[in-house]
Amino acid sequence: MSTLEEAPARLEGKYAAMAVCWLLGNGCLFPWNTMLTIEDYYVQLFPRYHPSRVLTLVYQPFSLVTLSILAYKEAKINTRKRNLFGYGLFFISSLLVSVLNATSGKGGTGTFIGICAVSAAFGLADAHVQGGMVGDLSLMTPELVQCFLDGVAAAGALTSALWLITKAAYENSANGLRKGAILFFSIASVFEFLCFILYAYTFPKLPIVKYYRSKAASQGSKTVSSDLAAAGIQTLPEETSKQFERLSNKELLLQNVDYAIDMFLIYVLTLSIFPGFLLEDIGSHSLGTWYALVLIAMYNVGDLIGRYIPLVKFLKLKSRKGLMVVVLSRFLFIPAFYFTAKYGGQGWIIMLTSVLGVTNGYLTVCVLTSAPKGYKGPEQNALGNLLMLFLAGGIFSGVILDWLWLIGKGW
């Protein structure tokens, strides 16, 4: 294809693809953020089980182990089936937790185990979707990666806003929080079904998506063949694709180890504070039962704002050394939160939580839109999966470290 032909192909359908990516990113974390956002309900229902910590701890091993396997096998995995399985599992799990909340509203060990099982299913679905989508979009253009990540953050802000409205609407009614939880997961189920349809029938047929996937296939990628077939495009024969050589995962990781460490450290810090510490260890304040919800909302809004900051070119941090310095400096949040929770007022905690969210979103986008450069399509896909694996590893480690805040407080 000539250069004159390539430019229109790359641009056609770009804005439609950006909108779909935003929605798919939203669907990637909408159910899990719903569970996080309504944890004031679960804290009330299961006060002895530390649900704000346990549910996250259950979620993460399933996400991390599954993502590790998928990242290792990435070059041979059918991306279309991977993502459709993830969105489908999100839909079914959201539907199940709605039924569980509707039929078992009195707490108890059995109900808590059921909620934990759904949390594990969310982790399994997230490993399929988030790694699959970031890897797939990494072989296209940074704008699509940016939109997907913005959508991921928007899921948190949207669920927080909806829960504030729902909590206010049901506050004076019997079983108000339970009714809100049922409504919430019903909305999540509908939205996940929409994402399933968008990815299955709309996304693969967009011209810009077909262009980049065809280009990746011409470079030997096997992961895009099913999506291209769904768009009516034939891929290279198997014997032809074997002629292309690509860097191994080990070589890619060694060349981008600083980006991988950045992703790990960003999330190990964030998850060592959010949500467990914010929901259980900051004491009582004038906002009462609304306090934890306001903190979650401020984090999610900050995370969303932070992901849009790199759109302003001179504010986007591209220096690899600069990224590492800023990532390491975020560990000052640990003493800041400790002393503020002990001696400061609720206004200072709210401000710190907002800044935690802004820096998390900003650095995530800076790393993921800067790293997959100068590689062939299959290598960009592999690197995207590797970076998401380190992100998941950081989350899992942060969730474990979050329990250290309980030392000396008893159970």
C-alpha positions in Angstrom: 0.0 0.0 0.0 1.4 3.4 -0.9 1.8 6.3 1.6 -1.0 8.2 0.0 -3.3 5.2 0.6 -2.1 4.6 4.1 -3.0 8.0 5.6 -6.7 7.9 4.9 -6.9 4.2 6.0 -5.3 5.1 9.3 -7.6 8.0 9.9 -10.9 6.7 8.7 -13.2 5.7 11.6 -10.7 7.0 14.1 -13.1 8.9 16.3 -15.7 6.1 16.2 -12.9 3.8 17.3 -11.9 6.1 20.1 -15.5 6.2 21.3 -15.8 2.4 21.2 -12.5 2.0 23.0 -13.7 4.4 25.8 -16.8 2.3 26.3 -14.8 -1.0 26.2 -12.4 0.5 28.8 -15.4 1.5 30.9 -16.7 -2.1 30.7 -13.4 -3.5 31.7 -13.7 -2.3 35.3 -17.3 -1.3 35.6 -18.4 -4.5 37.6 -15.3 -4.5 39.8 -15.6 -0.8 40.5 -19.2 -1.3 41.3 -18.2 -3.9 44.0 -15.5 -1.5 45.3 -17.9 1.5 45.4 -20.6 -0.3 47.3 -18.2 -1.7 49.9 -19.9 0.5 52.6 -22.8 -1.9 52.1 -20.6 -5.0 52.4 -18.8 -3.5 55.5 -22.2 -3.1 57.1 -23.3 -6.6 56.0 -20.1 -8.4 57.0 -18.4 -6.3 59.7 -16.2 -9.1 61.0 -14.8 -10.2 57.6 -13.0 -7.0 56.5 -14.7 -7.1 53.0 -12.9 -4.0 51.8 -9.6 -5.9 52.0 -10.7 -9.6 51.6 -12.7 -9.0 48.3 -9.7 -7.3 46.7 -7.4 -10.0 48.0 -9.6 -12.7 46.5 -9.8 -10.8 43.2 -6.1 -10.3 42.6 -4.6 -13.8 42.7 -7.1 -15.0 40.0 -6.3 -11.9 37.9 -2.5 -12.2 38.3 -2.2 -15.9 37.7 -4.5 -15.9 34.7 -2.7 -12.8 33.2 0.7 -14.5 33.8 -0.5 -17.5 31.7 -2.0 -15.4 29.0 1.0 -13.1 28.7 3.3 -16.2 28.4 1.1 -17.7 25.7 0.2 -14.3 24.1 1.6 -15.0 20.7 -0.6 -18.0 20.1 -3.8 -16.8 21.8 -6.9 -15.9 19.8 -7.4 -12.3 21.0 -11.1 -12.2 19.8 -12.1 -15.2 21.9 -10.0 -14.0 24.8 -11.8 -10.6 25.0 -15.3 -12.0 24.3 -14.8 -14.6 27.0 -13.8 -11.8 29.4 -16.8 -9.5 28.6 -19.1 -12.5 28.7 -17.9 -13.5 32.1 -18.3 -9.9 33.4 -21.9 -10.0 32.2 -22.7 -13.4 33.8 -20.9 -12.6 37.1 -22.7 -9.2 37.4 -26.0 -10.9 36.9 -25.2 -13.5 39.5 -24.2 -11.0 42.2 -27.5 -9.1 41.5 -29.4 -12.3 42.2 -27.2 -13.0 45.3 -27.8 -9.5 46.7 -31.6 -9.9 46.0 -31.9 -13.3 47.7 -29.5 -13.1 50.6 -29.5 -9.7 52.3 -28.8 -10.8 55.9 -25.1 -11.5 55.7 -23.7 -14.7 56.9 -20.7 -16.9 55.9 -22.4 -18.5 52.9 -23.4 -15.2 51.4 -19.9 -13.8 51.9 -18.3 -16.9 50.2 -20.7 -16.3 47.3 -19.6 -12.7 47.0 -16.0 -13.8 47.2 -16.6 -16.3 44.3 -18.0 -13.5 42.2 -15.0 -11.4 43.1 -12.7 -14.2 41.8 -14.7 -14.4 38.6 -14.2 -10.6 38.1 -10.5 -11.1 38.5 -10.5 -13.9 35.9 -12.5 -11.7 33.5 -10.3 -8.7 34.0 -7.2 -10.7 33.2 -8.7 -11.7 29.9 -10.0 -8.3 28.9 -7.6 -5.7 30.2 -4.4 -7.5 29.0 -6.1 -8.5 25.8 -7.4 -5.0 25.0 -4.2 -3.2 25.9 -2.1 -5.6 23.9 -4.4 -5.4 20.9 -4.6 -1.6 21.0 -0.8 -1.3 21.5 -0.3 -2.5 18.0 -2.5 0.3 16.7 -2.1 3.9 17.8 -1.5 5.6 21.3 -4.8 7.5 20.9 -6.8 4.3 21.2 -4.8 3.1 24.2 -5.4 6.5 25.8 -9.1 6.3 25.2 -9.3 2.8 26.6 -7.4 3.8 29.7 -9.6 6.9 30.1 -12.6 4.6 29.9 -11.2 2.4 32.6 -10.9 5.4 34.9 -14.3 6.7 33.9 -15.8 3.4 35.2 -14.7 4.4 38.7 -16.0 8.0 38.5 -19.3 6.8 37.0 -19.9 4.2 39.6 -19.1 6.6 42.4 -21.5 9.2 41.0 -24.3 6.6 40.6 -23.7 5.3 44.1 -23.9 8.8 45.6 -27.3 9.3 43.8 -28.5 5.8 44.7 -27.5 6.2 48.4 -29.3 9.5 48.6 -32.4 8.1 46.9 -32.6 5.0 49.2 -31.2 6.5 52.4 -34.5 6.7 54.2 -36.0 3.5 52.9 -35.8 0.0 54.4 -32.8 -2.0 53.1 -31.8 1.0 51.1 -28.2 0.0 50.6 -29.3 -3.5 49.5 -31.8 -2.1 47.0 -29.0 0.2 45.6 -26.6 -2.8 45.3 -29.2 -4.8 43.3 -29.8 -1.8 41.0 -26.1 -1.2 40.6 -25.2 -4.7 39.5 -28.3 -4.8 37.2 -27.0 -1.7 35.4 -23.5 -3.3 35.3 -25.0 -6.5 33.7 -26.7 -4.4 30.9 -23.5 -2.4 30.3 -21.3 -5.5 30.0 -23.7 -7.1 27.5 -23.4 -3.9 25.4 -19.6 -4.1 25.5 -19.8 -7.8 24.4 -21.9 -6.7 21.4 -19.6 -3.7 20.6 -16.5 -5.8 20.6 -18.0 -8.7 18.7 -19.7 -6.8 15.9 -18.7 -3.1 15.8 -15.1 -2.8 16.7 -13.5 -5.3 14.3 -15.3 -3.6 11.3 -14.0 -0.1 11.9 -11.6 0.9 9.1 -8.8 2.1 11.3 -8.9 -1.1 13.3 -8.9 -3.3 10.2 -5.9 -1.3 8.9 -3.7 -1.8 11.9 -4.7 -5.4 12.4 -4.0 -6.1 8.7 -0.6 -4.5 9.1 0.1 -6.6 12.2 -0.9 -9.7 10.3 1.5 -8.8 7.5 4.2 -8.7 10.1 3.4 -12.2 11.3 0.9 -11.6 14.1 -1.4 -14.6 14.7 -3.5 -13.0 17.4 -5.6 -10.9 15.1 -6.7 -13.5 12.6 -10.1 -14.2 14.1 -10.9 -10.5 14.3 -9.9 -9.9 10.7 -12.0 -12.9 9.6 -15.0 -11.3 11.5 -14.3 -8.2 9.4 -14.2 -10.2 6.2 -10.4 -10.0 5.7 -8.2 -12.9 4.9 -4.9 -13.3 6.7 -1.5 -14.6 5.6 -1.2 -18.4 5.1 0.4 -20.2 8.1 3.6 -21.0 6.2 4.1 -17.3 5.2 3.6 -16.0 8.7 6.3 -18.3 10.0 8.9 -16.3 8.0 8.7 -13.4 10.4 10.9 -13.2 13.4 10.0 -11.3 16.6 11.8 -10.5 19.8 11.1 -12.9 22.7 9.2 -11.8 25.8 12.4 -11.9 27.7 14.2 -9.6 25.2 11.2 -7.2 25.2 11.2 -7.1 29.0 14.9 -6.5 29.3 14.6 -3.5 26.8 11.7 -2.1 28.8 12.4 -3.2 32.3 12.1 0.4 33.6 8.6 0.8 32.3 7.6 -2.6 33.8 9.0 -1.5 37.2 7.1 1.8 36.9 3.8 0.0 36.4 4.5 -2.3 39.3 5.5 0.5 41.7 2.6 2.8 40.7 0.0 0.2 41.7 1.8 -1.3 44.7 1.7 2.1 46.3 -1.9 2.9 45.3 -3.4 -0.4 46.4 -1.5 -0.4 49.7 -3.7 2.6 50.5 -6.8 2.3 48.4 -9.4 1.1 49.2 -8.7 -0.8 52.5 -6.9 1.9 54.5 -9.4 4.6 53.3 -12.4 2.5 54.3 -11.3 1.1 57.6 -8.4 3.1 59.2 -9.3 6.8 59.0 -11.7 6.9 61.9 -15.1 8.6 62.2 -15.7 12.2 60.9 -18.6 14.6 60.4 -19.6 13.0 57.1 -20.5 9.8 58.9 -21.4 6.9 56.6 -20.9 9.2 53.6 -17.2 9.7 54.4 -15.8 6.4 52.8 -18.0 6.9 49.8 -16.7 10.5 49.3 -13.1 9.3 49.5 -13.7 6.6 46.9 -15.4 9.1 44.6 -12.6 11.7 45.0 -10.0 9.0 44.2 -11.9 7.9 41.1 -12.5 11.4 39.9 -8.8 12.2 40.4 -7.8 9.1 38.6 -10.0 10.1 35.6 -8.6 13.7 35.5 -5.1 12.4 35.7 -5.6 10.3 32.6 -6.6 13.3 30.6 -3.7 15.5 31.6 -1.2 13.8 29.1 -3.5 15.0 26.3 -1.8 18.4 26.8 1.5 17.6 25.1 3.8 19.7 27.2 2.4 18.2 30.4 3.0 14.6 29.2 6.1 13.1 30.9 8.1 11.1 28.3 11.5 10.9 30.0 12.2 7.4 31.2 14.3 8.7 34.1 11.7 11.4 34.9 9.0 8.8 35.1 11.0 6.7 37.5 11.8 9.7 39.8 8.1 10.7 39.9 6.9 7.1 40.5 9.4 6.7 43.4 8.4 10.0 44.9 4.8 8.8 45.3 5.9 6.6 48.2 5.8 9.8 50.3 2.1 9.2 50.3 2.5 6.5 53.0 3.8 8.7 55.8 1.5 11.5 54.5 -1.6 9.4 54.9 -0.5 7.9 58.2 0.1 11.2 59.9 -2.9 12.9 58.3 -5.2 10.1 59.4 -3.8 10.4 62.9 -3.6 14.1 63.4 -5.3 15.9 60.4 -8.9 16.6 59.5 -11.1 15.0 56.9 -10.4 17.8 54.4 -6.7 16.9 54.3 -7.5 13.2 53.8 -9.9 14.1 51.0 -7.2 16.2 49.3 -4.6 13.5 49.6 -6.9 10.9 48.2 -7.6 13.1 45.2 -3.9 13.6 44.6 -3.3 9.9 44.9 -5.9 9.3 42.2 -4.5 12.1 39.9 -1.0 10.7 40.0 -2.1 7.1 39.5 -4.1 8.0 36.4 -1.5 10.4 35.0 1.5 8.0 35.3 -0.4 5.0 34.0 -1.2 6.8 30.8 2.3 8.2 30.4 3.9 4.8 30.7 1.5 2.8 28.6 1.3 5.3 25.7 5.1 5.8 25.7 6.4 2.2 26.0 5.2 0.3 22.9 7.2 2.3 20.4 9.6 1.1 17.6 8.4 -2.4 17.5 6.4 -4.6 15.1 2.8 -5.3 15.7 3.3 -8.7 17.4 6.0 -7.2 19.6 3.8 -4.3 20.6 1.0 -6.7 21.6 3.4 -8.8 23.7 4.8 -5.7 25.4 1.4 -4.4 26.2 0.5 -7.8 27.8 3.8 -7.7 29.8 3.2 -4.2 31.2 -0.3 -5.2 32.2 1.2 -8.2 34.0 3.4 -6.0 36.0 0.5 -3.7 36.8 -1.5 -6.7 38.1 1.6 -7.8 40.1 1.7 -4.3 41.7 -1.9 -4.5 42.6 -1.6 -7.9 44.2 1.4 -6.8 46.2 -0.3 -3.6 47.2 -3.3 -5.5 48.4 -1.1 -7.7 50.6 0.8 -4.8 52.0 -2.4 -3.0 52.8 -2.9 -5.5 55.7 0.1 -4.0 57.4 -2.0 -1.0 58.4 -3.9 -3.4 60.8 -0.7 -4.2 62.8 -1.4 -3.3 66.4 -5.1 -2.7 65.9 -6.4 -6.2 66.6 -9.1 -8.0 64.5 
